[in-house]
Amino acid sequence: MIRRLVLFDIDGTILSSASAGRRAIRCAFADEFEELEFFDQVRFDGKTDPQIIAELYHAAGVPDAATEQRVAALLERYIGHLPAALHERAEHVRVLPGIRELLEALHARSDVVVGLLTGNVIPGAQLKLGAAGIAFDRFRLGAFGSDSASRPDLPAIAAERAVPWFGRRPHGEEVVIIGDTPADVTCGAAIGARAIAVATGSFSTDELLAAGAAAAFATLADTAAVLEAIQ
């Protein structure tokens, strides 16, 4: 019987892309704007790609530009720039500590479904994981920035996609979200999901616990301890 739906964030949790995503979005904005001073006003971590684009348009002083069509066009250009940005940083793109071992341990369990819950649009998720040497199809399902610009929408979407394995929508402690930002910790509140946090991004374990994480680790290197927290 399936007992857990375990959903992983990508950036700062599974891997570090060495800011390749930020570089690619910057290149996409450079196609429209000569000056990019506004760019550093927006934090990217914990947000969906469409949300980031909309916030950048606001920071640029043109909030009306953040239409659905224009955001979609900019995201398409971003995906066009991303392979080169990842290639430029190939020596620094890396899987974060413990991830490979944790994925192997979870995949070996018949009572766990492993998925993604990420603000990346699907092509971005595929490219980043591929650059780090992790197959996208290792994850049975996912919810992405492609599905909604609002991160709190994503856990319910992932739960709906898990119905074929559970026979119903999993909820409450059956759903475990693993991420590196307070947004990862809080996004599953509507379905009662638990969050396990890791401080391999920009936030400390104390900050992640204060956001409501059930457990927080410096890294995910201690597979046994992380598995115990998932139980």
N, C-alpha and C positions, 0 to 999 in steps of 0.2 A: 504494500500500500504506500502511495506517495504521501510523505509527511511534511516536506518542506519545499517551497519555491525560493531559491536563493538567487538574488538579482544583484549583479555587479555593475557598479559605475566603471567607466573606462579611464578617463584622464585623472591622474593622481591616485588611482586605486589599483587598476590592472597594470598601467604603464605610464611612463613619462615620454611624451613626444618631443621633449626639448623645445617646447614652444612653437613647434611646427604649425600647429593649428592657428595660433595667433599670427604668425608670419603670413600664412596663406590668406587669412581674413584681411590683414593689413594690405596685402597686394590687391585683393579684390576691391577694397575701398579706394586704393590708389588709382584704380581705373576710372573713378568718378571724381575724386577730390585731389587737388594739387597739394594742399596742406593737410597734414594729419595730426596736428597738435592735439586735437580732441581725443585721439585714440587711447591715450594712457589714462583717461578719466574713467574708463569702464573696466571693472574686474570681470574675468571670464569664468572663474571657477564656480561650480554649483549651478550654472545656468544652461539653458538650452541654446543651441545655435541661433534659432530665430529670435530669441529674446536678446541675445548679444547683439545681433544686427540691429534690432530696433533701438536698443539703448545707445548704440554707436551713432545712429542717425540723430537721436535726441541730443547726444553730446556734441554733434557737429552743428547743432542749431537748426536742423531741418526735420523736426519730428513728423511733419506731414509726408516725408519721403518714405516712412516706414509702412507702406502699403503692403498688402499680401503679395501683390505681383512683383513689387520692387525688391522686397526681402527675398522672394524666391529666386529672382534673377541674380541677386548678389550671392546667395548661397550656391547657385550653380557655378558662378565664377570662382568662388572659394574652393569648391571641389576641383575645379580645373587647375588651381594653383597648388593644391595640397600635395600631390605626388612629388613635385619639385622641392617643396619645402621639407618634406620628409626625407627626400634623398640628400639634400644639403646637410641635414642633421643626422644622417644615418648612424654615425659613430656614437651618437648620444641618445638615440631612441632606445629605450630599454624596458624590459618587463621588471616590475617592482618586486622586492624581496618576498618570497614565499608564494607568489601567485601560481607558478607552474605546479608546485607541490599541492597547493590547496585545490586547484582545479582537478588534478589527478585524483585526489582523495574523494572529492565530491562526485566526480563522474563514476567512480567505482561503487557508489552507493545506489541501490535500486529505489530508495525511498526519497531521493532528491531530484528535483528538476533545476537545472542551472540555466539562468538567462542573463540578459543584459538590461540595465535600466540606466540610460545615458542621455544627456542633452545633445549628443552628436546626432546629426542627420545620418541616415543609414549609410550612404556612401562614405562619409567621413569616418564612421565607426569601422567599416570594412578596411579602409586604407590604413588607419592607425594600427589596428590589430595586426594587419598583414605586415606592416613595417616592423612590428615587434616580434614577428614570428609566431603569432597565435592565430589559428584558423577561426574565422568568423562563425563557421558552421559547428564549432564545438559547443555553441550556445543554442539551446533548443528553441528559444523564443527571445523576444526583446520588446522593449518600448523605447522610443527614440524621439529626439527633437523633431523628426519628420512627422510624428504623430500629433504633437501638441507643442506650442511654444511655452506652455505652463508646466513646469516640472511636477507640481503636485498632481497633475492629471495622469502621469505616466504609470504609477503603481497599479491603478485600477485597470489600465489598458493591458499591462503585463499579466495581471491576474485573469482577465478575460481570455487572453491567449493561452493560459495554462489549463483551461477547461478540458481539452482533450486528454490531459494526463491525470487530472484530479476527478473528472466527472462532474465538476461544479467549479465555481470561482473560489479559489483559496482566499482566506482572509485572516486577519488577526496574526497570531504568532506563527501561523503556517508560512507567512511571507517574511523573508529576511532580506533586508537591503544592506549591501556592503558598499560604503563610500567614504570619501575623504573630506566632505564639507558639511556644515550645518544644514544646507539645503537637502543633501542626501539623507540626513538623519530625520528631518521633519517631513519630507515629501510624502511618506506613506501613512501619515496620521489618519487620513480619511478612511483607510481600510484596516487600521489597527496594526500595521506592519511593525515589526521590530527592526531596529537599525544597529548594525555593527560598524563601528567607525575605525578608520586607520589614518594615522597622522603622517602619511607620505605625501600629502599635498601641502596646503598653505596654513592649515589649522592644527593646533596642538591637541593632544588627547584631552586636556582639561576643557578646552573650548568645545570639543565634540561631545564630551560627557555632559557639559552644561546645556547643550542643545537637545539632550534627551537620548543619547545613544545608550543602548543596553550594555555595551562594552566598547572599549576603545583600546587600540593597540598602537604602539609606535610603528611597527611594521606587521605584516601578516606572515612573518617567517616561522612563527611557532604554530605549525599546522594543527597539532593536537589541541592547543588552547583555543584556536579559532573554531575548530570543529565543535568543541565543547560549548562555546558561546552560541553557535548556530543551533544546537539541539533545542 
